[in-house]
Amino acid sequence: MGACGVALLILPWRVCAVWLAIGLSIECWGWFASRAQYLGRPIDRPVQLNFLTNLTALIVNWFMLALLFWQTRNPDGAVCAIVIWLSIIGFAQTFASRTPLGFAICGVAPALGMLAAVLSAAHYGGMDRRLIVGILILANGFAIAGARQTFAAGRKFYDTQHRLRDSEAQYRVLADNVTDIIGLTSLTGEWRYISPSVETALGYTVAEFCALPHFSYVHPADQPGLEPRIDALLATGGTCTVEYRLMRKDGSLTWMETSFTVINDPQTGAPFELASLSRDVNHRKALERELTQALERAEAGAAAKANFLANMTHELRTPLNAIIGFSRLLKTSRDLTAKDERHAGLISDASSTLLGVVNSVLDFSKLDSGVFEFDAQPFHPLDMARSVAMLLEDQATARGISLEVIANGAVSPLSGDAPRLQQVLLNLLSNAVKFTEQGGVTVRLEQAATRDAGCRLRVSVTDTGIGIARSQLDAVFERFNQADGSVSRRFGGTGLGLAISKRIIELMGGRIGVTSRKGRGSTFWFELALPPAQIPVDAAGEESAQTSLERPIRVLLVEDVAVNRELVHAMLEPFEIEIDTAVNGAEALEAVGNARFDAVLMDIQMPVMDGMTAMRRIRAMADPEISRLPLIAMTANVLPEQVQRCLEAGADDHVGKPINIGQLLEVLSRWTGDEREVGEVRREMSA
């Protein structure tokens, strides 16, 4: 209507009316021609042809209006004509150029017609035709360049759209066919997408699952833990993984592991969706339950083994305490005949052997459970070897064999666990003496510097005994094993000594081995790297145990076994020690409340009230003199954890059964000295 109003200024009204009627008809036709495209309906070839024809008619109608303006042959009409022609070309560049055919009809054809119309006018109101044609050609050039860019952008756009459609189709195929459940929800919990795998996993169709109230499918016991996790995730962003149980459509439960991821708006960065990937982990949960049950069974078996070992060592050590103690007392008696003294000695030796077996089993159990501890202190390897040899000197002399200790080169003090090394050397040396009937046994020590300023100590024990067959060498360090079954029958032994020695040396970071030939003797050796150390000059005086007391003392002995009470009385009789007795913890509490004692020797396993309870009660007493009374656990419970429980119950120290008189006197001397010294000892032990 606006164009018609402008045309009335220079064109006859009848011409304008005809043009307007034709234009309105074309516009109505165009409304129907583009209706299918506007509604998103499928577009077939007839619809495309109808739309193209309508577009051509529209362009022709506008071209004819411009031509009418041009035919007026005045500058005003020419300007109007050129503006309309250029507008048609611009329209083609921005709209009709989506396809080459559209650009040809709506852009190229009007441009050629425009040039033809201008060139056909020989005279035109005194205007320079060359100038007009040149400007129009330049305008057409700009239009063509713009059309080319539009074509390129259009192709790129359509290619991108095509790739996006292909990618979306691929992801749709993937999402629709994976066994995991892929979900997408709004921040309010409304499902925007759920993969069809939900039907396989939970039995619901997609529509049924999306219609369920939010979280109603989660097991009620797991809902309180799941919802706060998701709320926290929405507040912080990122990803979290949660395990919980879902209720299937048939009412059964299934374990799911879901990874939740917050999706942020790319424009604002604010969260607007929550993606989830859920996986069935029932099989893994079943395996975890089996592993947990297996672990519980293993722990129960280990606990049963530990309890059995603790009970057996206690039951064995309790009678051994009396046997070893009284046999040693008998050996010192002057009233025995030579025959009786020999019998007492045999009893002492046999009981000591039995105690060695118990200790070996105990040591191996500690090594097996990993509670074996080492205490590194300065020691001299040569002194250590000589002290071990002295223990077996009488046995070697009785067998008529030689026993010597030789140092190959200089041997200097080192820092290590000398008692454990003595235990290893004693095992090797006692075996060598036991299996050698003629000739001798030699202990050799060699020491060499290492690159890290340490020292490598090598100790070897060589004998001229029965030897070991080459086929049996690999098995000598295995537990409960000896090279030959006849060896056990002939010489005795548990087959644990070498196994324990191997574990000790390896735990210290060293090596142990053997070379031997049947009938020609053996050489057992071990070597390990230890740091050098210095031994104080007065260390020799400190090595001897204190076997006398500074003053007379009064001791309360709490022991339920009568023979053990008698043994302790006999052991301590030569010393200035007054002994009162109690047979259980309840009597001990009454005794310490009625009399003053310098120390309490407390057994642990007793009727009525055990030693642990009694020590706790004494420590809790209001009288500070009684609560600080030195408490010494004297028991056959010697496992590390048992000793630790005694200390935690209030014991100041621990003496194991069978009782060693030297150790007992040393402990009593330590805890019955000056009050300040006792306080310092307590502080040192607590540290």
ABEGO torsion letter per residue (X at the ends): XAAAAAAAAABBAAAAAAAAAAAAAAAAAAAAAAAAAAAGBBBBAAAAAAAAAAAAAAAAAAAAAAAAAAAAGBAAAAAAAAAAAAAAAAAAAAAAAABAAAAAAAAAAAAAAAAAAAAABABBGGBBAAAAAAAAAAAAAAAAAAAAAAAAAAAAAAAAAAAAAAAAAAAAAAAAABABBBBBBBAAGBBABBBAAAAAAAGBBAAAAAABBBGAABBAAAAAAAAAAAAAAAAAEEBBBBBBBBBBAAGBBBBBBBBBBBBBBAAAGBBABBBBBBBBAAAAAAAAAAAAAAAAAAAAAAAAAAAAAAAAAAAAAAAAAAAAAAAAAAAABAABBAAAAAAAAAAAAAAAAAAAAAAAAAAAAAAAAGABBBBBBBBBAAAAAAAAAAAAAAAAAAAGBBBBBBBBEBBBBBBBBAAAAAAAAAAAAAAAAAABABEBBBBBBBBBBBAAGBBBBBBBBBBABAEBBAAAAAAAABBGBBABAAAAAAAEEAGAAAAAAAAAAAAAGBBBBBBBBBGAEBBBBBBBBBBBBBBBAAAAAAABBBABBABBBBBBBBBABAAAAAAAAAAAAABBBBBBBBABAAAAAAAAAABBBABBBBBABBBGBBAAAAAAAAAABABAAAAABBBBBBBABABAAAAAAAAAAGBABBBBOBBBAAAAAAAAAAAABBAAAAAAAAAAAAX
